[in-house]
């Protein structure tokens, strides 16, 4: 897994899912839904980024080369 994805995208998705599931009191139910929704939210993130041609971690090296030059 890419370091950028792990450092930025993953915590943001986890926080969004956690906020959505904040009213669930059962830990096992929370963990099950957390895993499922993290996958779904990341899929949405990449779908929207691709649809609107937004920069993603996949083009990060290209963007960094542009910034350095």
mmJSON file of the N, C-alpha and C atoms, coordinates in Angstrom:
{"data_MODEL":{"atom_site":{
"group_PDB":["ATOM","ATOM","ATOM","ATOM","ATOM","ATOM","ATOM","ATOM","ATOM","ATOM","ATOM","ATOM","ATOM","ATOM","ATOM","ATOM","ATOM","ATOM","ATOM","ATOM","ATOM","ATOM","ATOM","ATOM","ATOM","ATOM","ATOM","ATOM","ATOM","ATOM","ATOM","ATOM","ATOM","ATOM","ATOM","ATOM","ATOM","ATOM","ATOM","ATOM","ATOM","ATOM","ATOM","ATOM","ATOM","ATOM","ATOM","ATOM","ATOM","ATOM","ATOM","ATOM","ATOM","ATOM","ATOM","ATOM","ATOM","ATOM","ATOM","ATOM","ATOM","ATOM","ATOM","ATOM","ATOM","ATOM","ATOM","ATOM","ATOM","ATOM","ATOM","ATOM","ATOM","ATOM","ATOM","ATOM","ATOM","ATOM","ATOM","ATOM","ATOM","ATOM","ATOM","ATOM","ATOM","ATOM","ATOM","ATOM","ATOM","ATOM","ATOM","ATOM","ATOM","ATOM","ATOM","ATOM","ATOM","ATOM","ATOM","ATOM","ATOM","ATOM","ATOM","ATOM","ATOM","ATOM","ATOM","ATOM","ATOM","ATOM","ATOM","ATOM","ATOM","ATOM","ATOM","ATOM","ATOM","ATOM","ATOM","ATOM","ATOM","ATOM","ATOM","ATOM","ATOM","ATOM","ATOM","ATOM","ATOM","ATOM","ATOM","ATOM","ATOM","ATOM","ATOM","ATOM","ATOM","ATOM","ATOM","ATOM","ATOM","ATOM","ATOM","ATOM","ATOM","ATOM","ATOM","ATOM","ATOM","ATOM","ATOM","ATOM","ATOM","ATOM","ATOM","ATOM","ATOM","ATOM","ATOM","ATOM","ATOM","ATOM","ATOM","ATOM","ATOM","ATOM","ATOM","ATOM","ATOM","ATOM","ATOM","ATOM","ATOM","ATOM","ATOM","ATOM","ATOM","ATOM","ATOM","ATOM","ATOM","ATOM","ATOM","ATOM","ATOM","ATOM","ATOM","ATOM","ATOM","ATOM","ATOM","ATOM","ATOM","ATOM","ATOM","ATOM","ATOM","ATOM","ATOM","ATOM","ATOM","ATOM","ATOM","ATOM","ATOM","ATOM","ATOM"],
"id":[1,2,3,4,5,6,7,8,9,10,11,12,13,14,15,16,17,18,19,20,21,22,23,24,25,26,27,28,29,30,31,32,33,34,35,36,37,38,39,40,41,42,43,44,45,46,47,48,49,50,51,52,53,54,55,56,57,58,59,60,61,62,63,64,65,66,67,68,69,70,71,72,73,74,75,76,77,78,79,80,81,82,83,84,85,86,87,88,89,90,91,92,93,94,95,96,97,98,99,100,101,102,103,104,105,106,107,108,109,110,111,112,113,114,115,116,117,118,119,120,121,122,123,124,125,126,127,128,129,130,131,132,133,134,135,136,137,138,139,140,141,142,143,144,145,146,147,148,149,150,151,152,153,154,155,156,157,158,159,160,161,162,163,164,165,166,167,168,169,170,171,172,173,174,175,176,177,178,179,180,181,182,183,184,185,186,187,188,189,190,191,192,193,194,195,196,197,198,199,200,201,202,203,204,205,206,207],
"type_symbol":["N","C","C","N","C","C","N","C","C","N","C","C","N","C","C","N","C","C","N","C","C","N","C","C","N","C","C","N","C","C","N","C","C","N","C","C","N","C","C","N","C","C","N","C","C","N","C","C","N","C","C","N","C","C","N","C","C","N","C","C","N","C","C","N","C","C","N","C","C","N","C","C","N","C","C","N","C","C","N","C","C","N","C","C","N","C","C","N","C","C","N","C","C","N","C","C","N","C","C","N","C","C","N","C","C","N","C","C","N","C","C","N","C","C","N","C","C","N","C","C","N","C","C","N","C","C","N","C","C","N","C","C","N","C","C","N","C","C","N","C","C","N","C","C","N","C","C","N","C","C","N","C","C","N","C","C","N","C","C","N","C","C","N","C","C","N","C","C","N","C","C","N","C","C","N","C","C","N","C","C","N","C","C","N","C","C","N","C","C","N","C","C","N","C","C","N","C","C","N","C","C","N","C","C","N","C","C"],
"label_atom_id":["N","CA","C","N","CA","C","N","CA","C","N","CA","C","N","CA","C","N","CA","C","N","CA","C","N","CA","C","N","CA","C","N","CA","C","N","CA","C","N","CA","C","N","CA","C","N","CA","C","N","CA","C","N","CA","C","N","CA","C","N","CA","C","N","CA","C","N","CA","C","N","CA","C","N","CA","C","N","CA","C","N","CA","C","N","CA","C","N","CA","C","N","CA","C","N","CA","C","N","CA","C","N","CA","C","N","CA","C","N","CA","C","N","CA","C","N","CA","C","N","CA","C","N","CA","C","N","CA","C","N","CA","C","N","CA","C","N","CA","C","N","CA","C","N","CA","C","N","CA","C","N","CA","C","N","CA","C","N","CA","C","N","CA","C","N","CA","C","N","CA","C","N","CA","C","N","CA","C","N","CA","C","N","CA","C","N","CA","C","N","CA","C","N","CA","C","N","CA","C","N","CA","C","N","CA","C","N","CA","C","N","CA","C","N","CA","C","N","CA","C","N","CA","C","N","CA","C","N","CA","C","N","CA","C","N","CA","C","N","CA","C"],
"label_alt_id":[null,null,null,null,null,null,null,null,null,null,null,null,null,null,null,null,null,null,null,null,null,null,null,null,null,null,null,null,null,null,null,null,null,null,null,null,null,null,null,null,null,null,null,null,null,null,null,null,null,null,null,null,null,null,null,null,null,null,null,null,null,null,null,null,null,null,null,null,null,null,null,null,null,null,null,null,null,null,null,null,null,null,null,null,null,null,null,null,null,null,null,null,null,null,null,null,null,null,null,null,null,null,null,null,null,null,null,null,null,null,null,null,null,null,null,null,null,null,null,null,null,null,null,null,null,null,null,null,null,null,null,null,null,null,null,null,null,null,null,null,null,null,null,null,null,null,null,null,null,null,null,null,null,null,null,null,null,null,null,null,null,null,null,null,null,null,null,null,null,null,null,null,null,null,null,null,null,null,null,null,null,null,null,null,null,null,null,null,null,null,null,null,null,null,null,null,null,null,null,null,null,null,null,null,null,null,null],
"label_comp_id":["UNK","UNK","UNK","UNK","UNK","UNK","UNK","UNK","UNK","UNK","UNK","UNK","UNK","UNK","UNK","UNK","UNK","UNK","UNK","UNK","UNK","UNK","UNK","UNK","UNK","UNK","UNK","UNK","UNK","UNK","UNK","UNK","UNK","UNK","UNK","UNK","UNK","UNK","UNK","UNK","UNK","UNK","UNK","UNK","UNK","UNK","UNK","UNK","UNK","UNK","UNK","UNK","UNK","UNK","UNK","UNK","UNK","UNK","UNK","UNK","UNK","UNK","UNK","UNK","UNK","UNK","UNK","UNK","UNK","UNK","UNK","UNK","UNK","UNK","UNK","UNK","UNK","UNK","UNK","UNK","UNK","UNK","UNK","UNK","UNK","UNK","UNK","UNK","UNK","UNK","UNK","UNK","UNK","UNK","UNK","UNK","UNK","UNK","UNK","UNK","UNK","UNK","UNK","UNK","UNK","UNK","UNK","UNK","UNK","UNK","UNK","UNK","UNK","UNK","UNK","UNK","UNK","UNK","UNK","UNK","UNK","UNK","UNK","UNK","UNK","UNK","UNK","UNK","UNK","UNK","UNK","UNK","UNK","UNK","UNK","UNK","UNK","UNK","UNK","UNK","UNK","UNK","UNK","UNK","UNK","UNK","UNK","UNK","UNK","UNK","UNK","UNK","UNK","UNK","UNK","UNK","UNK","UNK","UNK","UNK","UNK","UNK","UNK","UNK","UNK","UNK","UNK","UNK","UNK","UNK","UNK","UNK","UNK","UNK","UNK","UNK","UNK","UNK","UNK","UNK","UNK","UNK","UNK","UNK","UNK","UNK","UNK","UNK","UNK","UNK","UNK","UNK","UNK","UNK","UNK","UNK","UNK","UNK","UNK","UNK","UNK","UNK","UNK","UNK","UNK","UNK","UNK"],
"label_asym_id":["A","A","A","A","A","A","A","A","A","A","A","A","A","A","A","A","A","A","A","A","A","A","A","A","A","A","A","A","A","A","A","A","A","A","A","A","A","A","A","A","A","A","A","A","A","A","A","A","A","A","A","A","A","A","A","A","A","A","A","A","A","A","A","A","A","A","A","A","A","A","A","A","A","A","A","A","A","A","A","A","A","A","A","A","A","A","A","A","A","A","A","A","A","A","A","A","A","A","A","A","A","A","A","A","A","A","A","A","A","A","A","A","A","A","A","A","A","A","A","A","A","A","A","A","A","A","A","A","A","A","A","A","A","A","A","A","A","A","A","A","A","A","A","A","A","A","A","A","A","A","A","A","A","A","A","A","A","A","A","A","A","A","A","A","A","A","A","A","A","A","A","A","A","A","A","A","A","A","A","A","A","A","A","A","A","A","A","A","A","A","A","A","A","A","A","A","A","A","A","A","A","A","A","A","A","A","A"],
"label_entity_id":["1","1","1","1","1","1","1","1","1","1","1","1","1","1","1","1","1","1","1","1","1","1","1","1","1","1","1","1","1","1","1","1","1","1","1","1","1","1","1","1","1","1","1","1","1","1","1","1","1","1","1","1","1","1","1","1","1","1","1","1","1","1","1","1","1","1","1","1","1","1","1","1","1","1","1","1","1","1","1","1","1","1","1","1","1","1","1","1","1","1","1","1","1","1","1","1","1","1","1","1","1","1","1","1","1","1","1","1","1","1","1","1","1","1","1","1","1","1","1","1","1","1","1","1","1","1","1","1","1","1","1","1","1","1","1","1","1","1","1","1","1","1","1","1","1","1","1","1","1","1","1","1","1","1","1","1","1","1","1","1","1","1","1","1","1","1","1","1","1","1","1","1","1","1","1","1","1","1","1","1","1","1","1","1","1","1","1","1","1","1","1","1","1","1","1","1","1","1","1","1","1","1","1","1","1","1","1"],
"label_seq_id":[1,1,1,2,2,2,3,3,3,4,4,4,5,5,5,6,6,6,7,7,7,8,8,8,9,9,9,10,10,10,11,11,11,12,12,12,13,13,13,14,14,14,15,15,15,16,16,16,17,17,17,18,18,18,19,19,19,20,20,20,21,21,21,22,22,22,23,23,23,24,24,24,25,25,25,26,26,26,27,27,27,28,28,28,29,29,29,30,30,30,31,31,31,32,32,32,33,33,33,34,34,34,35,35,35,36,36,36,37,37,37,38,38,38,39,39,39,40,40,40,41,41,41,42,42,42,43,43,43,44,44,44,45,45,45,46,46,46,47,47,47,48,48,48,49,49,49,50,50,50,51,51,51,52,52,52,53,53,53,54,54,54,55,55,55,56,56,56,57,57,57,58,58,58,59,59,59,60,60,60,61,61,61,62,62,62,63,63,63,64,64,64,65,65,65,66,66,66,67,67,67,68,68,68,69,69,69],
"pdbx_PDB_ins_code":[null,null,null,null,null,null,null,null,null,null,null,null,null,null,null,null,null,null,null,null,null,null,null,null,null,null,null,null,null,null,null,null,null,null,null,null,null,null,null,null,null,null,null,null,null,null,null,null,null,null,null,null,null,null,null,null,null,null,null,null,null,null,null,null,null,null,null,null,null,null,null,null,null,null,null,null,null,null,null,null,null,null,null,null,null,null,null,null,null,null,null,null,null,null,null,null,null,null,null,null,null,null,null,null,null,null,null,null,null,null,null,null,null,null,null,null,null,null,null,null,null,null,null,null,null,null,null,null,null,null,null,null,null,null,null,null,null,null,null,null,null,null,null,null,null,null,null,null,null,null,null,null,null,null,null,null,null,null,null,null,null,null,null,null,null,null,null,null,null,null,null,null,null,null,null,null,null,null,null,null,null,null,null,null,null,null,null,null,null,null,null,null,null,null,null,null,null,null,null,null,null,null,null,null,null,null,null],
"Cartn_x":[0.849,0.0,0.89,0.507,1.249,1.249,2.4,2.498,1.529,1.359,0.433,-0.99,-1.367,-2.707,-2.897,-1.913,-2.016,-2.021,-1.242,-1.109,-2.24,-2.838,-3.846,-5.239,-5.347,-6.668,-7.294,-6.529,-7.069,-7.615,-6.88,-7.445,-8.675,-8.692,-9.853,-11.087,-10.921,-12.04,-12.482,-11.524,-11.865,-12.617,-12.211,-12.903,-14.321,-14.49,-15.825,-16.744,-16.225,-17.027,-17.331,-16.345,-16.556,-17.615,-17.597,-18.628,-20.009,-20.079,-21.354,-21.887,-20.982,-21.367,-21.323,-21.288,-21.069,-22.155,-23.343,-24.429,-24.505,-23.617,-23.622,-22.828,-23.456,-22.829,-22.169,-22.59,-22.052,-20.734,-19.628,-18.309,-18.193,-18.742,-18.614,-19.424,-20.578,-21.384,-20.661,-20.067,-19.321,-18.15,-17.361,-16.189,-16.593,-17.663,-18.127,-18.556,-19.321,-19.772,-18.629,-17.671,-16.517,-15.737,-15.452,-14.691,-15.439,-16.716,-17.519,-17.611,-17.885,-18.055,-16.734,-15.61,-14.315,-14.055,-14.366,-14.19,-15.112,-16.355,-17.334,-16.93,-16.505,-16.131,-14.886,-13.908,-12.725,-13.096,-14.024,-14.496,-15.15,-15.987,-16.615,-15.565,-14.569,-13.505,-12.824,-12.408,-11.706,-12.64,-13.897,-14.859,-15.032,-15.247,-15.438,-14.16,-13.01,-11.741,-11.527,-11.886,-11.731,-12.747,-13.977,-15.04,-14.735,-14.247,-13.984,-12.517,-11.741,-10.313,-9.551,-9.842,-9.164,-7.847,-6.877,-5.61,-5.797,-5.143,-5.186,-3.761,-3.627,-2.294,-1.598,-2.35,-1.756,-0.886,-1.187,-0.391,0.496,0.617,1.447,2.885,3.567,4.937,5.022,4.058,4.041,3.873,2.976,2.751,3.998,4.655,5.874,6.99,7.102,8.105,7.808,6.542,6.169,6.511,6.272,6.546,8.046,8.846,10.312,10.936,10.342,10.928,10.456],
"Cartn_y":[-1.186,0.0,1.243,2.196,3.44,4.195,4.794,5.543,6.713,7.401,8.533,8.069,6.976,6.427,6.076,5.43,5.019,6.233,7.252,8.41,9.414,9.555,10.597,10.079,9.247,8.795,7.86,6.903,5.917,6.562,7.453,8.086,8.943,9.608,10.436,9.575,8.467,7.559,6.934,6.531,5.918,6.902,8.138,9.143,9.377,9.459,9.667,8.497,7.281,6.097,6.06,6.358,6.381,7.386,8.548,9.549,9.057,8.346,7.812,6.748,5.975,4.868,5.23,6.491,6.909,6.457,6.138,5.755,4.256,3.468,2.015,1.707,1.016,0.719,-0.662,-1.588,-2.939,-2.952,-3.343,-3.303,-4.219,-5.42,-6.34,-5.848,-5.287,-4.715,-3.516,-2.684,-1.506,-1.926,-2.899,-3.35,-3.939,-4.721,-5.306,-4.246,-3.293,-2.224,-1.296,-1.109,-0.253,-0.782,-2.063,-2.657,-2.547,-2.843,-2.781,-1.35,-0.397,0.99,1.635,1.225,1.757,1.406,0.177,-0.238,0.573,0.721,1.464,2.93,3.571,4.983,5.214,4.306,4.453,4.287,3.385,3.218,4.497,5.112,6.391,7.464,7.526,8.532,8.428,7.216,7.053,7.219,6.865,7.07,8.568,9.35,10.795,11.443,11.038,11.594,11.299,10.095,9.741,10.462,10.536,11.177,12.644,13.336,14.772,15.075,14.035,14.17,14.921,14.582,15.183,14.454,15.141,14.456,13.417,12.294,11.232,10.807,9.855,9.374,8.706,8.285,7.605,8.542,9.837,10.784,11.651,11.294,12.074,12.239,11.194,11.393,12.426,12.416,13.393,14.812,14.997,16.316,16.798,15.909,16.299,16.693,15.996,16.394,17.78,18.088,19.418,20.502,20.22,21.2,21.451,20.402,20.544,21.302,21.2,21.855,23.221],
"Cartn_z":[0.0,0.0,0.0,-0.758,-0.871,0.461,0.82,2.078,2.118,0.992,0.941,1.218,0.603,0.817,2.283,2.866,4.265,5.19,4.877,5.768,5.638,4.478,4.283,3.959,2.962,2.512,3.542,4.026,4.964,6.245,6.915,8.121,7.831,6.694,6.351,6.139,5.443,5.209,6.528,7.345,8.63,9.536,9.527,10.343,9.834,8.514,7.945,8.276,8.158,8.478,9.97,10.797,12.242,12.645,12.018,12.303,11.894,10.795,10.33,11.289,11.88,12.75,14.239,14.572,15.959,16.926,16.482,17.381,17.648,17.056,17.265,18.532,19.468,20.758,20.8,19.962,19.936,19.154,19.812,19.176,17.959,18.045,16.908,15.712,15.959,14.87,14.258,15.118,14.655,13.768,14.22,13.452,12.099,12.085,10.827,9.831,10.306,9.413,9.035,9.95,9.671,8.473,8.474,7.366,6.041,6.066,4.847,4.311,5.193,4.752,4.344,4.943,4.51,3.057,2.692,1.296,0.39,0.797,0.002,-0.14,0.939,0.893,0.043,0.127,-0.72,-2.192,-2.467,-3.839,-4.327,-3.499,-3.854,-4.092,-3.217,-3.34,-4.709,-5.061,-6.334,-7.532,-7.402,-8.479,-8.76,-7.712,-7.882,-8.409,-7.868,-8.337,-9.816,-10.246,-11.655,-12.525,-12.068,-12.855,-13.124,-12.11,-12.242,-12.5,-12.781,-13.103,-12.016,-10.764,-9.633,-9.375,-8.816,-8.529,-7.421,-7.591,-6.59,-6.292,-5.387,-5.043,-6.214,-7.188,-8.347,-9.172,-9.164,-9.95,-9.071,-7.803,-6.888,-7.374,-7.857,-8.339,-9.468,-10.367,-11.457,-10.903,-9.962,-9.364,-8.628,-7.913,-7.19,-8.14,-9.276,-10.269,-10.824,-11.034,-11.528,-10.504,-9.266,-8.21,-8.088,-8.176,-8.03,-9.195,-10.381,-11.556,-11.73],
"occupancy":[1.0,1.0,1.0,1.0,1.0,1.0,1.0,1.0,1.0,1.0,1.0,1.0,1.0,1.0,1.0,1.0,1.0,1.0,1.0,1.0,1.0,1.0,1.0,1.0,1.0,1.0,1.0,1.0,1.0,1.0,1.0,1.0,1.0,1.0,1.0,1.0,1.0,1.0,1.0,1.0,1.0,1.0,1.0,1.0,1.0,1.0,1.0,1.0,1.0,1.0,1.0,1.0,1.0,1.0,1.0,1.0,1.0,1.0,1.0,1.0,1.0,1.0,1.0,1.0,1.0,1.0,1.0,1.0,1.0,1.0,1.0,1.0,1.0,1.0,1.0,1.0,1.0,1.0,1.0,1.0,1.0,1.0,1.0,1.0,1.0,1.0,1.0,1.0,1.0,1.0,1.0,1.0,1.0,1.0,1.0,1.0,1.0,1.0,1.0,1.0,1.0,1.0,1.0,1.0,1.0,1.0,1.0,1.0,1.0,1.0,1.0,1.0,1.0,1.0,1.0,1.0,1.0,1.0,1.0,1.0,1.0,1.0,1.0,1.0,1.0,1.0,1.0,1.0,1.0,1.0,1.0,1.0,1.0,1.0,1.0,1.0,1.0,1.0,1.0,1.0,1.0,1.0,1.0,1.0,1.0,1.0,1.0,1.0,1.0,1.0,1.0,1.0,1.0,1.0,1.0,1.0,1.0,1.0,1.0,1.0,1.0,1.0,1.0,1.0,1.0,1.0,1.0,1.0,1.0,1.0,1.0,1.0,1.0,1.0,1.0,1.0,1.0,1.0,1.0,1.0,1.0,1.0,1.0,1.0,1.0,1.0,1.0,1.0,1.0,1.0,1.0,1.0,1.0,1.0,1.0,1.0,1.0,1.0,1.0,1.0,1.0,1.0,1.0,1.0,1.0,1.0,1.0],
"B_iso_or_equiv":[0.0,0.0,0.0,0.0,0.0,0.0,0.0,0.0,0.0,0.0,0.0,0.0,0.0,0.0,0.0,0.0,0.0,0.0,0.0,0.0,0.0,0.0,0.0,0.0,0.0,0.0,0.0,0.0,0.0,0.0,0.0,0.0,0.0,0.0,0.0,0.0,0.0,0.0,0.0,0.0,0.0,0.0,0.0,0.0,0.0,0.0,0.0,0.0,0.0,0.0,0.0,0.0,0.0,0.0,0.0,0.0,0.0,0.0,0.0,0.0,0.0,0.0,0.0,0.0,0.0,0.0,0.0,0.0,0.0,0.0,0.0,0.0,0.0,0.0,0.0,0.0,0.0,0.0,0.0,0.0,0.0,0.0,0.0,0.0,0.0,0.0,0.0,0.0,0.0,0.0,0.0,0.0,0.0,0.0,0.0,0.0,0.0,0.0,0.0,0.0,0.0,0.0,0.0,0.0,0.0,0.0,0.0,0.0,0.0,0.0,0.0,0.0,0.0,0.0,0.0,0.0,0.0,0.0,0.0,0.0,0.0,0.0,0.0,0.0,0.0,0.0,0.0,0.0,0.0,0.0,0.0,0.0,0.0,0.0,0.0,0.0,0.0,0.0,0.0,0.0,0.0,0.0,0.0,0.0,0.0,0.0,0.0,0.0,0.0,0.0,0.0,0.0,0.0,0.0,0.0,0.0,0.0,0.0,0.0,0.0,0.0,0.0,0.0,0.0,0.0,0.0,0.0,0.0,0.0,0.0,0.0,0.0,0.0,0.0,0.0,0.0,0.0,0.0,0.0,0.0,0.0,0.0,0.0,0.0,0.0,0.0,0.0,0.0,0.0,0.0,0.0,0.0,0.0,0.0,0.0,0.0,0.0,0.0,0.0,0.0,0.0,0.0,0.0,0.0,0.0,0.0,0.0],
"pdbx_formal_charge":[null,null,null,null,null,null,null,null,null,null,null,null,null,null,null,null,null,null,null,null,null,null,null,null,null,null,null,null,null,null,null,null,null,null,null,null,null,null,null,null,null,null,null,null,null,null,null,null,null,null,null,null,null,null,null,null,null,null,null,null,null,null,null,null,null,null,null,null,null,null,null,null,null,null,null,null,null,null,null,null,null,null,null,null,null,null,null,null,null,null,null,null,null,null,null,null,null,null,null,null,null,null,null,null,null,null,null,null,null,null,null,null,null,null,null,null,null,null,null,null,null,null,null,null,null,null,null,null,null,null,null,null,null,null,null,null,null,null,null,null,null,null,null,null,null,null,null,null,null,null,null,null,null,null,null,null,null,null,null,null,null,null,null,null,null,null,null,null,null,null,null,null,null,null,null,null,null,null,null,null,null,null,null,null,null,null,null,null,null,null,null,null,null,null,null,null,null,null,null,null,null,null,null,null,null,null,null],
"auth_seq_id":[1,1,1,2,2,2,3,3,3,4,4,4,5,5,5,6,6,6,7,7,7,8,8,8,9,9,9,10,10,10,11,11,11,12,12,12,13,13,13,14,14,14,15,15,15,16,16,16,17,17,17,18,18,18,19,19,19,20,20,20,21,21,21,22,22,22,23,23,23,24,24,24,25,25,25,26,26,26,27,27,27,28,28,28,29,29,29,30,30,30,31,31,31,32,32,32,33,33,33,34,34,34,35,35,35,36,36,36,37,37,37,38,38,38,39,39,39,40,40,40,41,41,41,42,42,42,43,43,43,44,44,44,45,45,45,46,46,46,47,47,47,48,48,48,49,49,49,50,50,50,51,51,51,52,52,52,53,53,53,54,54,54,55,55,55,56,56,56,57,57,57,58,58,58,59,59,59,60,60,60,61,61,61,62,62,62,63,63,63,64,64,64,65,65,65,66,66,66,67,67,67,68,68,68,69,69,69],
"auth_comp_id":["UNK","UNK","UNK","UNK","UNK","UNK","UNK","UNK","UNK","UNK","UNK","UNK","UNK","UNK","UNK","UNK","UNK","UNK","UNK","UNK","UNK","UNK","UNK","UNK","UNK","UNK","UNK","UNK","UNK","UNK","UNK","UNK","UNK","UNK","UNK","UNK","UNK","UNK","UNK","UNK","UNK","UNK","UNK","UNK","UNK","UNK","UNK","UNK","UNK","UNK","UNK","UNK","UNK","UNK","UNK","UNK","UNK","UNK","UNK","UNK","UNK","UNK","UNK","UNK","UNK","UNK","UNK","UNK","UNK","UNK","UNK","UNK","UNK","UNK","UNK","UNK","UNK","UNK","UNK","UNK","UNK","UNK","UNK","UNK","UNK","UNK","UNK","UNK","UNK","UNK","UNK","UNK","UNK","UNK","UNK","UNK","UNK","UNK","UNK","UNK","UNK","UNK","UNK","UNK","UNK","UNK","UNK","UNK","UNK","UNK","UNK","UNK","UNK","UNK","UNK","UNK","UNK","UNK","UNK","UNK","UNK","UNK","UNK","UNK","UNK","UNK","UNK","UNK","UNK","UNK","UNK","UNK","UNK","UNK","UNK","UNK","UNK","UNK","UNK","UNK","UNK","UNK","UNK","UNK","UNK","UNK","UNK","UNK","UNK","UNK","UNK","UNK","UNK","UNK","UNK","UNK","UNK","UNK","UNK","UNK","UNK","UNK","UNK","UNK","UNK","UNK","UNK","UNK","UNK","UNK","UNK","UNK","UNK","UNK","UNK","UNK","UNK","UNK","UNK","UNK","UNK","UNK","UNK","UNK","UNK","UNK","UNK","UNK","UNK","UNK","UNK","UNK","UNK","UNK","UNK","UNK","UNK","UNK","UNK","UNK","UNK","UNK","UNK","UNK","UNK","UNK","UNK"],
"auth_asym_id":["A","A","A","A","A","A","A","A","A","A","A","A","A","A","A","A","A","A","A","A","A","A","A","A","A","A","A","A","A","A","A","A","A","A","A","A","A","A","A","A","A","A","A","A","A","A","A","A","A","A","A","A","A","A","A","A","A","A","A","A","A","A","A","A","A","A","A","A","A","A","A","A","A","A","A","A","A","A","A","A","A","A","A","A","A","A","A","A","A","A","A","A","A","A","A","A","A","A","A","A","A","A","A","A","A","A","A","A","A","A","A","A","A","A","A","A","A","A","A","A","A","A","A","A","A","A","A","A","A","A","A","A","A","A","A","A","A","A","A","A","A","A","A","A","A","A","A","A","A","A","A","A","A","A","A","A","A","A","A","A","A","A","A","A","A","A","A","A","A","A","A","A","A","A","A","A","A","A","A","A","A","A","A","A","A","A","A","A","A","A","A","A","A","A","A","A","A","A","A","A","A","A","A","A","A","A","A"],
"auth_atom_id":["N","CA","C","N","CA","C","N","CA","C","N","CA","C","N","CA","C","N","CA","C","N","CA","C","N","CA","C","N","CA","C","N","CA","C","N","CA","C","N","CA","C","N","CA","C","N","CA","C","N","CA","C","N","CA","C","N","CA","C","N","CA","C","N","CA","C","N","CA","C","N","CA","C","N","CA","C","N","CA","C","N","CA","C","N","CA","C","N","CA","C","N","CA","C","N","CA","C","N","CA","C","N","CA","C","N","CA","C","N","CA","C","N","CA","C","N","CA","C","N","CA","C","N","CA","C","N","CA","C","N","CA","C","N","CA","C","N","CA","C","N","CA","C","N","CA","C","N","CA","C","N","CA","C","N","CA","C","N","CA","C","N","CA","C","N","CA","C","N","CA","C","N","CA","C","N","CA","C","N","CA","C","N","CA","C","N","CA","C","N","CA","C","N","CA","C","N","CA","C","N","CA","C","N","CA","C","N","CA","C","N","CA","C","N","CA","C","N","CA","C","N","CA","C","N","CA","C","N","CA","C","N","CA","C","N","CA","C","N","CA","C"],
"pdbx_PDB_model_num":[1,1,1,1,1,1,1,1,1,1,1,1,1,1,1,1,1,1,1,1,1,1,1,1,1,1,1,1,1,1,1,1,1,1,1,1,1,1,1,1,1,1,1,1,1,1,1,1,1,1,1,1,1,1,1,1,1,1,1,1,1,1,1,1,1,1,1,1,1,1,1,1,1,1,1,1,1,1,1,1,1,1,1,1,1,1,1,1,1,1,1,1,1,1,1,1,1,1,1,1,1,1,1,1,1,1,1,1,1,1,1,1,1,1,1,1,1,1,1,1,1,1,1,1,1,1,1,1,1,1,1,1,1,1,1,1,1,1,1,1,1,1,1,1,1,1,1,1,1,1,1,1,1,1,1,1,1,1,1,1,1,1,1,1,1,1,1,1,1,1,1,1,1,1,1,1,1,1,1,1,1,1,1,1,1,1,1,1,1,1,1,1,1,1,1,1,1,1,1,1,1,1,1,1,1,1,1]
}}}
